[in-house]
Every structure is written in structure tokens, then in C-alpha cells.
Amino acid sequence: MHCIKFQVYHGGDIYDMVLSTDSSDPSVADLQQQIERQFHIPIKNQRILFKGQDLHENQQGKLRRYGITNACAIRVVGHKEL
């Protein structure tokens, strides 16, 4: 089991999040699923930003490809479904 810890900026607040995965190089889709579970923001409503890059546009892209490692800060834009 591999874990990556993030700081997630959403709605003016900062949250700690841990992505646990079997893969040593998780994908954007793995990150989106964890955001959906933890913050209740459906994948279809998510925009994930990291250093000016729109991660949500390439769900199969690997986080390492974007330079995302342990302790990175990402920004999530999106609304929870009621």
C-alpha cells in the first residue's frame, strides 16, 4: 500500500488528505475518487489544479507526471451535490 499526503485547498479552507493506493504511481482518477469520498464532490463537478495545470482534463494521467509528490498542495474547485 502506498500513501501520498496532500493539502487540499477548497472553498477558502485547507484540508489534509491521504491518498492510499496499491499503485506506486497513482492516476488523476485515483485522486478524484478520494476527493469524492472525502469531500463529497462528485467527479463530474471537480476541477483539480496544480501549478497552473488542469489535472481533471486527463483522468488517466499519472500524478508523478505532473510533479505531484508527497506533501504537495492542490486546489479543488467544485461544489457538493445536495
Helices and strands as residue ranges (DSSP letters): E 2-10, E 13-21, H 28-39, G 43-45, E 47-50, E 53-54, G 55-57, G 63-66, E 72-77
